[in-house]
Amino acid sequence: MTPLLLLGILASCGAADSRGTARGDADQRAPRFDAEARALDGDTVSVDFRLLGVDAFERKQLCQRDGACWACGKAAQDLAARQVRNASAAFTLTPDETYGRPVATVTVDGKDLGESMIR
């Protein structure tokens, strides 16, 4: 099968983009990283990144204040979620890895997410 015929078949099946190139053809200059991923649905894959320089409370972690427990981990997760919701995030990978996850500086609307979490 010729490449042009294959491209035509892919395009007819909805597997080509508007430039006529098959989806999945990665730009050879694009940054690459290895990470464990999970499928959110059939066309969405999620990868976890650890924030550089931050060790926040875990989602289910409880803390004590004024003699009572409160969901400090959920509060940390909610803060991060509010920061990234409806915003553009840029990931700058480091050569580091923690807990099997890539470490990155995440910038949201020009602000370092890690610094925001620390504040």
MIPADO-225720 format. One line per field, with one value per residue (C-alpha): residue number from 1; x, y, z; residue in three letters. Coordinates in nm, 2 decimals. Each point is the difference from the previous one (the first is absolute). Last residue first. Example, Ala and Ser with C-alpha at 12.3 -4.5 7.8 and 13.67 -1.06 7.14 Angstrom:
residues 2
pos: (2 1)
X: (1.37 -0.14)
Y: (-0.11 -0.34)
Z: (0.71 0.07)
code: (SER ALA)
end
This chain:
residues 119
pos: (119 118 117 116 115 114 113 112 111 110 109 108 107 106 105 104 103 102 101 100 99 98 97 96 95 94 93 92 91 90 89 88 87 86 85 84 83 82 81 80 79 78 77 76 75 74 73 72 71 70 69 68 67 66 65 64 63 62 61 60 59 58 57 56 55 54 53 52 51 50 49 48 47 46 45 44 43 42 41 40 39 38 37 36 35 34 33 32 31 30 29 28 27 26 25 24 23 22 21 20 19 18 17 16 15 14 13 12 11 10 9 8 7 6 5 4 3 2 1)
X: (0.23 0.14 -0.27 0.05 0.37 -0.07 -0.25 0.27 -0.19 -0.02 -0.36 0.08 0.36 0.08 0.36 0.03 0.09 -0.07 -0.18 0.15 -0.04 0.24 0.17 0.26 0.13 -0.23 -0.29 -0.14 -0.38 -0.22 -0.35 -0.28 -0.29 -0.36 0.07 0.37 0.01 -0.34 0.12 0.32 -0.20 -0.25 0.28 0.15 -0.34 -0.06 0.34 -0.08 -0.33 -0.05 0.05 -0.08 0.20 0.05 0.15 0.09 0.07 -0.17 0.15 -0.23 0.13 0.37 0.14 0.25 0.37 0.11 0.34 -0.09 -0.36 -0.05 -0.16 -0.29 -0.08 -0.36 -0.11 -0.31 -0.15 -0.17 -0.06 0.20 0.28 0.29 0.36 0.33 0.27 0.27 0.09 0.04 0.04 -0.11 0.28 -0.11 -0.35 -0.22 -0.21 -0.28 -0.27 0.07 0.09 -0.25 0.05 -0.35 0.08 -0.02 -0.17 -0.36 -0.05 0.02 0.32 0.16 -0.10 0.14 0.33 0.03 -0.05 0.27 0.24 -0.04 -0.14)
Y: (3.08 -0.34 -0.09 0.32 -0.07 -0.34 0.13 0.25 0.29 0.10 -0.10 -0.34 -0.10 -0.36 -0.08 -0.37 -0.32 -0.33 -0.27 -0.32 0.11 0.29 0.06 0.26 0.11 0.30 0.06 0.34 -0.03 0.30 0.03 0.20 0.09 -0.10 -0.20 -0.01 0.22 -0.12 -0.36 0.08 0.17 -0.29 -0.25 0.19 0.03 -0.37 -0.07 0.24 -0.18 0.12 -0.16 0.19 0.12 0.35 -0.14 -0.36 -0.13 -0.27 -0.16 -0.14 0.21 -0.01 0.32 0.19 -0.08 0.26 0.08 -0.12 -0.10 -0.38 -0.07 -0.25 -0.10 -0.02 -0.16 0.12 -0.16 -0.31 0.12 0.11 -0.24 -0.01 0.09 -0.11 0.23 0.03 0.33 0.15 0.35 0.06 0.02 -0.32 0.14 -0.30 -0.17 -0.11 0.13 -0.07 0.31 0.16 0.35 0.00 -0.30 -0.36 -0.29 0.08 -0.33 0.17 0.17 -0.33 -0.16 0.29 0.00 -0.38 0.07 0.27 -0.22 -0.27 -0.34)
Z: (4.98 -0.05 -0.25 -0.19 -0.02 -0.14 -0.25 -0.14 -0.15 -0.37 -0.05 0.16 0.01 0.10 0.08 -0.06 0.17 -0.19 0.21 0.13 0.36 -0.08 -0.33 -0.09 -0.34 0.02 -0.22 -0.07 -0.02 -0.12 0.13 -0.17 0.23 0.03 0.32 0.07 0.31 0.13 -0.02 0.20 0.27 0.01 0.04 0.28 0.18 -0.05 0.17 0.29 0.07 0.36 0.34 0.32 0.30 -0.14 -0.32 -0.07 -0.35 -0.21 -0.31 -0.27 -0.28 0.11 0.16 -0.21 -0.07 -0.25 -0.15 -0.35 -0.04 -0.06 -0.33 -0.06 -0.35 -0.14 -0.33 -0.19 -0.31 0.12 0.35 0.30 -0.10 0.25 -0.06 0.15 -0.12 -0.27 -0.15 -0.34 -0.12 -0.36 -0.26 -0.18 -0.04 0.09 -0.27 0.23 -0.23 -0.37 -0.19 -0.23 0.12 0.16 0.21 -0.11 0.18 -0.10 -0.18 -0.34 0.10 0.11 -0.33 -0.20 0.21 -0.08 -0.37 0.01 0.20 -0.27 0.10)
code: (ARG ILE MET SER GLU GLY LEU ASP LYS GLY ASP VAL THR VAL THR ALA VAL PRO ARG GLY TYR THR GLU ASP PRO THR LEU THR PHE ALA ALA SER ALA ASN ARG VAL GLN ARG ALA ALA LEU ASP GLN ALA ALA LYS GLY CYS ALA TRP CYS ALA GLY ASP ARG GLN CYS LEU GLN LYS ARG GLU PHE ALA ASP VAL GLY LEU LEU ARG PHE ASP VAL SER VAL THR ASP GLY ASP LEU ALA ARG ALA GLU ALA ASP PHE ARG PRO ALA ARG GLN ASP ALA ASP GLY ARG ALA THR GLY ARG SER ASP ALA ALA GLY CYS SER ALA LEU ILE GLY LEU LEU LEU LEU PRO THR MET)
end
